[in-house]
């Protein structure tokens, strides 16, 4: 275990976080808010500890797989702990556990909130909430990797541990350049959304907040009703961009390289098919609840896009919709977005591999002598990838069940507990029942909030980086 490199990376991360505080600091100055001091103190603490940890550069920069997992998990814990300080110091959160819950929900792009009302919050706090979505959307270490003194092979361990999906590939030979390309695309799409919202008549502050939350597929809003009071045309814009940020960013790079066939792969086709099917079913099911089919379609499309992208915005209280619609919505929460996007969930690529694996087993039972590999886009799926998908699904179920049992000690109804775990481990935000779009997570006990905090981090980091911290063999000398 390269402890000096772990220390150095954490120090660099805290230095970057102190710089991230500059945006809400500027906002607090512009609007003359007392929350300025909360962000200033948090920035100074982050910068001070960051300098202390990164002052001495490590002599050995080599990283192994376990080092990458530990760095990623500890980095997300650290950035969340220090990112919670402004919520706590400003008095926005009643306790540090609440502040930590809100911050973890922000960085993991979950969007589950402990605030019963957000409109009274200072604008700098609102901006920090949405900005944490944007920072965490692409991955905090994907950004920092561009500045770490590592070779491409060493960086790959970090990218593999942080990036969502069953497998991670480099866009270009150097991982640093891959990180830069991803962030350039991410930044460009965010700017395009801000400009589009401004052209639609939205105010600048509101447009920036909405774009940050949408880009990170997080869902923290600046209104108590989320997006319900937005004009229809702005809701449509948000719907489109929620789906845009659900697509694998590698595909956008391939489009720029004019490789359209490679960009429009099986995962994207399956994702679009699931989205269209879900919108159709929900629209038909809720059409009697609205004045026109157009209104039903608009709200169905927004809600489906919000939940499958794991953004968590809402225009309607879908907890009041018929059982069929609610069932479909819970299912797409589990499916989630594409691998390599800012969305959460199990990921469409894993679902594809899982179903293809099931089909292969059925063929093997019928034709025992037939040997057929799993293929996606006419390319064979490596056996190691298939094994990792099966291990991920099994681990996902185990963590889900243990979390559900832990929450059941509070004696809440099953729908509330089930969808609370569903929404946090899949980084969705709202659930059903007591955690529906018209409710929040404030009523949970500190213990349950800690369980859900773990679920949010585990879900965002694809489970294993967080679980590695509890494995004794991780810390043994190699």
N, C-alpha and C positions, 0 to 999 in steps of 0.2 A: 504494500500500500504506500503510495507516494503522498505522505502527509504534508510535506512542504508545498507540493503543487496544489493540494486541496486548500491549504491555508491561503496561498497566493490567489487562487481563483476566487475564493470567497471575499477576499479583500478587494479585488478588482470589481467584483459584482456590487459590493456596498458602495464603492466610489461611483460607479455608474448610477446606482440608485439615488445617491445624493444629488447627482446631476438631474435625474428624472424629477426630483422635487422642485426644480426650477420653474417648471410650467405652472403648477398650482401656486407657487410663490408669486409669479408675475400676475396671475389671475387675482390673487388676494390684494396685491398692490393696486391693480386697476379698479377693483370694486371696494377698496378701503375696508377690508375685512380683518378682524382680529385673529382669524385663523392663520394669518401670515406667520405669527410667532410659533404656532404649532408646527408648521412646515419648516420653518427656519431651524428650530431646535432639532427636529428629526433629521434634517439635512446635515447639520453639524455633527450629530452623533454618528450618523452613517459614514460621513466623510472621515471623521476621526478614527473610528475603528477600522475603516477600510484602509486608511494610510498605515495604520499600525500593522495590519495583517499582510499588506502587500509591499511593505518597505523593503524587505529582503527578498530578492528574487531567488527562486529555487535553483539549485545547481543542476538538479536532474529533472527534466521536463517530461520524461516518458510516462505515458499513462496506459494502463491496462483496462480491460473491460470493466472490472469491478470498480476501479478508480473513477471511471466515467459515470457509472451509476451513482456512486456515493457523492461525487461532485454535484451532479444534477439534483439529487434529492435534497442535500444539505443547502444548496443554493436557493432552491424554491422555498425551503423553510426559512432561511435567513432573510430573503427579500420580503417574505410575508410578515415576519416578526417586526422588521424595521419599517415596513410599509404601513403597519398598523398604528405606528406612533402618532401620526397626525390625527387620526380618528379619535384616539384616546386623549391626546393633549388638548385638542380643540373642544372636547366635551360632547362631540357628536355621538359617540358610543358611550353607553353607561358603564361598561367594564372592558378590560383588556381582551377578554375572551370574545366579546361582541365585536371589538375592533379587529381582532385577528380573523374572526369568521368573515367579516365583510371584506377584508383585504385578501384573504385566501380565495374567496369567491370571486374577487376581481381579477387577480393574477391568473387563476385557473380558468377564467372566462366562464364561470358557472352562472353568476348573476343571481344567486340566492341571497336574499337580503334580510338583515335583522331590523332594518328601519321600517317603522309603521308608516311614516310619512317622509318623503324626500324633498318636497318643495320648500320647507323651512330651512333646509341645510344651506350653509354658505356655498357660493358658487365655486369657490376654490376646492371645497370638499367634493362637490358634485363632479368637477373636472377631474380630480384625482381618482375618483371611483371609476369613471369611464376610461381614463388614461391607463389604469392598471389592466383593463381589458386589452387595450391596444398593445401594451408592453408584453403581456403574457400570451397574446394570440399567436404570434410566430415563435415564441420561446425566448426567454430572457438570455439564455446562454448562446442561442444562435447568433444574437447580436454581439455578445461579448467575445465570441470565438474569433471574430474578425480582428481582435486586438490581442489575443493570447499568443504567447511565444511557443506555439506547438506546430509540429509538422502535420500534414494532412491526415496521416494515419492515426495520429494521436487524437486529433480533433474529432475524428469519425466516431470514437467511442462516446463522446459527449453528445454529438448530434443524434446518434442511434438511441441513446438513453432518453433524449428529450423530445424527439420528433414523433408525431403520432402515426401509427400504421404498422403493419406486420414486417415491413422491410424499408430500409432507407437507402437511397442511392444519391450519388453526387451528380450534380448537373454538369460540372466541369471538373477537371482533374484535381484542383486544389479545393479543399473543404472551405477554406476562408472565402474564396471567391464564390462558392455556392451560397454561403451565408449572406454575402453582400447582394448577390442576385435576388435571393428570396426577399430580402428586406426592401430592395428597390421596387420590386413588383408590389409588395405589400403597401409600401408608402404611396406608390403611384395610384393604386386602386383606392386607397383612403382619400387622397386628394381629389380624385375624380368624384367620389361620393359626396365630399364636402361641397364641391362646386355645384354638383347636381342639386343638392338640397338647398343651397343658396339661391339657385335659379328658380326653385320651386316656391320661394317666398319665405323660407325658414330663416330665422335670425342666426347670426354668425356663431354665437356661443352655443345655441341649441344644435346647430348643424355639426359643429366639432364634436360635441358630446355624443350625438347620435351616431356619427361616423366612427368614432373610437369604439363605441359599444358594438356596433354592427361588424366592423372589421375584425374585431377580436371574437366575434360571435359570443358576446358576453351577456348583454341585455340590461345592464344598469341604465335606467332612464333618469330624467330630471323632472318627470311629472308623476304624481301618485297613480295615475291611470295608465302608466306606461305610454303606449302610442294611440290609445283610444280616441283622444281628442285631436289627433293630427288630421288634416284634410285627407280625403281619399287618395289624391294623387301622391302625397308624401308617403302614405302607407304602401302604395304600389312601388315606389322607389326603394323603400326599405326592404320590401319583399324580394325584389330583384337582387339587391346587394347581399342580402342574407344568403341567397343561393350562390351568388358569385364567390363569396368567401368560404363556401362549403366545398369548392372544387379544389383538387390537388394543385398546388402552386407550380408543380413541375409541368403541368399541362399548359399553363400560361407561358412558361418559358419555351415550351415546344411550339406554341402558336407563334411566338415572336421569331422563332427559327424557321417558320413556315412548314413545320412538320405536323400538319393538321391530322393526318391519319393516326399518328402516334399519340397526339394530344387527346383525341376523342376515343379513349380506350374503353374497355369493358366495364370498368368501375364507374366511369361517368355515365355510360349508357344505362347501367343498372340503377344508379342514383336518380337519374331523370325519370326512369320508369317508375320507381318507387314513389317519387314526388307526385307525378301525374296521377298515379293510381290512388294515392292517399287523398289528394285534393278532390278527385272525382267522387270517391266514396263519401267524404265528409260533406262536400257541397250538396249532394243528393240527400244526405241524412239530415242536414240542418236547414234545408231550403224553406221549410214551413215556418221557421222561426224568424225569417226576415221578410221585408216588404217585396223584395225582388230577388231573382236568381243571381243577378249581378252582385248584390250585396252579400249573398251567401257565398258566392265564389270568391269574392275579394277577401272576406274574413277567413274562409277556409284556406285559401292560398297563403295568406299571411301567417296563420297559425301553424300550418304544416311546414312552411319554410322556417319559421321561428324554432320549432321543436326538432326538426330533423337536422337543422344546422346547429342546434343546441344554443341558439342565441337567447331565447327566453322572453322576447318582447311579446306583448299581447295587445289586441284591439278589442277583444271580447273575453268575457269570463267563460272560457271553454269548459270549466268545471260544471257548468249548467247545461251543457250540450247532451244529446242522447248517448246511451251507453256504447253504441257502435262507434260513434265519433271519438269518444273518450278512449275506447280500447285501441283504435287505430293510432291515436296520438301517443299513447303510452308505448306502443310497439315501435313507432319511429323514433322515440326517445332512445331506445336501446340500439337501433340501427345506426343512427348518427350520420355524420358527414363522410366525405371521402378522406382517405389517408393523405397526409401531407397538406391538409387544409388547416384552418384555425378552429374547426369544429371538433366536438367531442363525440361520445358514443363509442360503440364497439368498432365502427368503421365498416363501410360498404365492402371494402376489399376483403376483410376477414369473413364477412357473411358469405361472399362469393366463394371463397376458398372452402369454407365450412360446408356449403351446399354441394359443391363439386366433389368434396371428399365423401359426403354421404352417398352421392350418386355412384361414385366409384365403388364403394363398399357393396351397394346393391347389385351392381353389375358383377362384382366378384362372387357374390352368393349365387347368382344365376349362371354365370360362366366362370367357374373356378380357374380354368386354364388361361383365361384372357388376362393379359397384362396391359394396363392402360394408365398412363400418367395423368395427373391433373394439369390442365393447361389453361392459361388465361392470355387472351390476345395471341393465340397460336404459339405461345412460349410455355415450356414446361415449368411448373412451380417446383422449386427446390424442396426436397424432402424436409430440410431443416426449417423452411418457412412453414410448411404444413404442420410440423411438430410444434413450432412456437405458437401457431394459431390455436391448436388444440389445448396447449398448456395455458394460453391466455384465457380462453373461454372457461376452462375448469377453474382457474384462479379467480376470474371475475365472479363466477357463481359462488365460490367459497367466501370471498370478501363481502359479497352482497348479502349472503345469508347471515354471516356473523354480525354485520352491521345492523341488519334488520332485527336480529335477536337483541342486540344491545339497546336499540331504541325501544323495543317492546316493554322494557322495564318501567317506562313512564306511563304505561297503560293508555296510550292513545289508540285511535282506531287504526285498523290494518291498512286502509287506503292511504291515510296520511303518512304512516311510517314507510309503507312500501314505495310510494312515489317520492318521499323525501330522500330515501336512499337512491332511488332510480335517478332523480334529478341531479343529485350531487355527484354520484360516481360517474354519471354520463356527462357531467358539466352542462346541464340544461338550464337549471334555475327554478322555474315554477313546476309544481306537481299538481296533485288533486287533493280534495278535502281540505285539511288544515293548512296545507302549503300550496293551495291553488293560486291562480293569477291575481286573485283579490285578497290574498293573505300573505304571510311572510314566515320567517323562521324564528322570530323573536321569542316565542313561547317555549321553545325547547330549553331544557336544563343545560348548564355548562358542560356536563358530561356528554350529553347527546350532541351538543355543538362541536365538541372535540372529536367525536366519532365522525360527524359529517365533514369536519375540516380534513380529517385523514382521508375520507372518501373522495373529497374534491381533489386533493393533491395526488392520491393514487390514481384516480381516473384521468387526470390531466397528463400524468407521467407514465401512463400505460401500466400501472400496477407494480411492476417488478423493481424499478428504482427505489420506491418507498419500502417495499418488502425486503430488499437487500440490506437495509439498515438494521433489520431485526435478525439477520442470519449471522450466527457466530463466526462462520468461516470467512466472512468478509474481511475481518480484521486480523486474520492470521497472516504471518509473514510468508511470502511466496518463496 
